[in-house]
Amino acid sequence: MNGMNIQQTYDRIADVLWDTQVAQWSFWIPVQLLNFQFVPVRHQLNVVLLTSVVWTALLSAWYPPEEKEDDDKVEEKKE
């Protein structure tokens, strides 16, 4: 939950869930169609594993963790 309360977590999921699901379908369906069509069975798992690393990197780039302000920074702003 990245330090968020229940409402913040719900809001974040509501904001990104559908877009992430559509992106997942757009990414994985073509990858798997190509994988099953052109890659020999003995290499299909390797293709999925490698593609999973790319997918995780894309998700990390699209949805980076939200930065929280440090207490020191908040106090500096008050002064």
N, C-alpha and C positions, 0 to 999 in steps of 0.2 A: 504493500500500500504506500510505500515511499514516504512514510511519515504523515500521510494525509488522513483526515478523519473520514467517517463513513460517507458523509454527504459529498465531500470533495472527490472521493473515490468513485462514487456513483456518477457524479457530473463528468469526470474524466472518461469513464467508460462510455457514457451516453454520447460524449463528443466524438470519440474516435472509433467506436466499435464497428459501425456500419461501413465507414470508409476503409477501415483496415480489412474487413471481411471482403469487400469488393476488390481491394488490391490483392488480397490473398488469392481469390479466384482468378483474377487476371494474370497473376504470376504463376501459380502452381499448375493450373489446368494445362496451359501450353507446354510447360516444362515436362509434365508427366506424359502428355501425348507424344512429345518428341522422344522422351526417354523410352517409352514402351515400343515406339515404332522403330527407332534407329539404333538403340544401344543394346548390345548383347546382354542377356540375362545376368551373366556373371559380373557385369559392370554397372548394372542399374542401381544398386545400393550406393555405390561410390558417387554416382551422379547426384543422387538425392542428398547424400551427406554434404557434398561440395556445394550444392545449390542451397542447402539449409544455411550454410555459413553466409552466403550472399544475402539470403532473405533476412537473416538476423541483423546483418549490417545495414540493410535498407530500413528495417524497422527502427533501429537505433538512430539512424540519421533523420528519419521522418518524425519520430516521437522521442526526442531527448528528454531525460528527466528534468522536471521543473526545478529551477534553482531557488533555494530558500534564502532569505536575507539573514545574515548573521546578526546576533544581538548587538555586536559592536557597531555594525553599520547602521542599525536602527538608532542606536544611541547617538552616533555621530550626526545623523540627520536631524535629531531633535535639538542639538546644540547649535 
